[in-house]
Amino acid sequence: MMETRYSVRKANLSDLHKIKALYRTVAALSGGIAREADEVTWDYVRNFIEKSLGAGVILAVENPLDPEEIIAEVHTYTPGIKVFAHVFGDLTIVVHPDHQEKGVGKLLFATLMEEIESRHPEIVRVELIARESNEKAIRFYKKFGFKAEGRLENRICGKTGKLEADIPMGWVRQGPGQGPG
Ligand SMILES: CC(C)(COP(=O)(O)OP(=O)(O)OC[C@H]1O[C@@H](n2cnc3c(N)ncnc32)[C@H](O)[C@@H]1OP(=O)(O)O)[C@@H](O)C(=O)NCCC(=O)NCCS
C-alpha cells in the first residue's frame, strides 16, 4: 500500500527552506491554507517552526524518493500566556498536492494526536480554524474527534472577493474531570 512508504519524523529549523517550498506550493492553490504564496515568507515559516519547537509539536513527512523534499508538515503550539498553557493552537497541516489523498495527511495527523495524547498530558484542548468551503479539511478533522464550535461569518475574503465563514474547531481531551466526557 502507498502509505506504508511514508514515514513521519520531527521537523527542525534546518528544514526551513524545505517547509517554505512546501507551503508556497500549497498556498498557490486557493481553498486550503489562508495565506497566498507571496505571503509565505521566511519570517512566517521561521516563526512557526521556532514556536512549535519551543512549546508545541512540529512533524514532517519526506518524499520517499527524495529525502531532500518535505511533502507534508503539521505544527501546533501553545499561545504563550499562562491561561492558555493547556492549549495547542494555530494548528496547520499541509500535504503537497501530488501526495494528497494517499493517506499521508491521515498518517501525519494521527501521529500528531498520538504525540499530544501520550507526551503532552498538560494539553487539554487543541484548536484550529478551517474555511467553510474547505469541506475536505473539515471532514478530515472531524474524523480525529474535532468538533465545529461555531461560525465566524464573512471572516475570509477569497481571491474573487467573495466572503465566506471560517469554522473554529476544537478537540478536547476526554478523561476524568476534563472535557465533556
Ligand atoms: C486536508 C489535507 C491535509 C488532507 O490530507 P490528505 O493526505 O489529502 O488526506 P488523506 O489521504 O490522508 O485522507 C484522510 C481523510 O481525508 C478525507 N479526504 C481526503 N481526500 C478527500 C476528498 N477528495 N474528498 C473527500 N474527503 C477526502 C477522507 O475522509 C480521508 O479519510 P478516509 O481514510 O476515511 O478516506 C490535504 O488535503 C491538504 O494539505 N490540503 C491543502 C491544505 C489544507 O487545506 N490544509 C488545512 C487547512 S485548515
PDBQT file of the ligand as one rigid body, heavy atoms in Angstrom, charges set to zero:
ROOT
HETATM    1  C1  LIG A 201      -6.609  18.379   4.146  1.00  0.00    +0.000 C 
HETATM    2  C2  LIG A 201      -5.362  17.576   3.872  1.00  0.00    +0.000 C 
HETATM    3  C3  LIG A 201      -4.345  17.822   4.972  1.00  0.00    +0.000 C 
HETATM    4  C4  LIG A 201      -5.735  16.066   3.876  1.00  0.00    +0.000 C 
HETATM    5  O1  LIG A 201      -4.558  15.312   3.624  1.00  0.00    +0.000 OA
HETATM    6  P1  LIG A 201      -4.565  14.088   2.593  1.00  0.00    +0.000 P 
HETATM    7  O2  LIG A 201      -3.235  13.442   2.651  1.00  0.00    +0.000 OA
HETATM    8  O3  LIG A 201      -5.026  14.570   1.262  1.00  0.00    +0.000 OA
HETATM    9  O4  LIG A 201      -5.708  13.171   3.222  1.00  0.00    +0.000 OA
HETATM   10  P2  LIG A 201      -5.702  11.567   3.351  1.00  0.00    +0.000 P 
HETATM   11  O5  LIG A 201      -5.392  10.958   2.019  1.00  0.00    +0.000 OA
HETATM   12  O6  LIG A 201      -4.847  11.163   4.491  1.00  0.00    +0.000 OA
HETATM   13  O7  LIG A 201      -7.211  11.308   3.673  1.00  0.00    +0.000 OA
HETATM   14  C5  LIG A 201      -7.662  11.321   5.002  1.00  0.00    +0.000 C 
HETATM   15  C6  LIG A 201      -9.149  11.551   5.035  1.00  0.00    +0.000 C 
HETATM   16  O8  LIG A 201      -9.420  12.813   4.410  1.00  0.00    +0.000 OA
HETATM   17  C7  LIG A 201     -10.612  12.714   3.664  1.00  0.00    +0.000 C 
HETATM   18  N1  LIG A 201     -10.361  13.012   2.270  1.00  0.00    +0.000 N 
HETATM   19  C8  LIG A 201      -9.179  13.023   1.635  1.00  0.00    +0.000 A 
HETATM   20  N2  LIG A 201      -9.368  13.375   0.359  1.00  0.00    +0.000 NA
HETATM   21  C9  LIG A 201     -10.689  13.601   0.201  1.00  0.00    +0.000 A 
HETATM   22  C10 LIG A 201     -11.502  14.026  -0.894  1.00  0.00    +0.000 A 
HETATM   23  N3  LIG A 201     -11.000  14.293  -2.097  1.00  0.00    +0.000 N 
HETATM   24  N4  LIG A 201     -12.804  14.161  -0.698  1.00  0.00    +0.000 NA
HETATM   25  C11 LIG A 201     -13.346  13.884   0.497  1.00  0.00    +0.000 A 
HETATM   26  N5  LIG A 201     -12.632  13.505   1.561  1.00  0.00    +0.000 NA
HETATM   27  C12 LIG A 201     -11.322  13.358   1.411  1.00  0.00    +0.000 A 
HETATM   28  C13 LIG A 201     -11.118  11.352   3.816  1.00  0.00    +0.000 C 
HETATM   29  O9  LIG A 201     -12.067  11.453   4.848  1.00  0.00    +0.000 OA
HETATM   30  C14 LIG A 201      -9.952  10.526   4.294  1.00  0.00    +0.000 C 
HETATM   31  O10 LIG A 201     -10.381   9.570   5.178  1.00  0.00    +0.000 OA
HETATM   32  P3  LIG A 201     -10.625   8.035   4.734  1.00  0.00    +0.000 P 
HETATM   33  O11 LIG A 201      -9.345   7.344   5.032  1.00  0.00    +0.000 OA
HETATM   34  O12 LIG A 201     -11.736   7.603   5.592  1.00  0.00    +0.000 OA
HETATM   35  O13 LIG A 201     -10.939   8.042   3.263  1.00  0.00    +0.000 OA
HETATM   36  C15 LIG A 201      -4.745  17.901   2.491  1.00  0.00    +0.000 C 
HETATM   37  O14 LIG A 201      -5.725  17.736   1.511  1.00  0.00    +0.000 OA
HETATM   38  C16 LIG A 201      -4.163  19.305   2.343  1.00  0.00    +0.000 C 
HETATM   39  O15 LIG A 201      -2.997  19.550   2.654  1.00  0.00    +0.000 OA
HETATM   40  N6  LIG A 201      -4.957  20.240   1.802  1.00  0.00    +0.000 N 
HETATM   41  C17 LIG A 201      -4.463  21.604   1.484  1.00  0.00    +0.000 C 
HETATM   42  C18 LIG A 201      -4.119  22.397   2.714  1.00  0.00    +0.000 C 
HETATM   43  C19 LIG A 201      -5.276  22.474   3.663  1.00  0.00    +0.000 C 
HETATM   44  O16 LIG A 201      -6.419  22.615   3.277  1.00  0.00    +0.000 OA
HETATM   45  N7  LIG A 201      -4.925  22.374   4.964  1.00  0.00    +0.000 N 
HETATM   46  C20 LIG A 201      -5.915  22.510   6.003  1.00  0.00    +0.000 C 
HETATM   47  C21 LIG A 201      -6.172  23.972   6.301  1.00  0.00    +0.000 C 
HETATM   48  S1  LIG A 201      -7.462  24.157   7.512  1.00  0.00    +0.000 SA
ENDROOT
TORSDOF 0
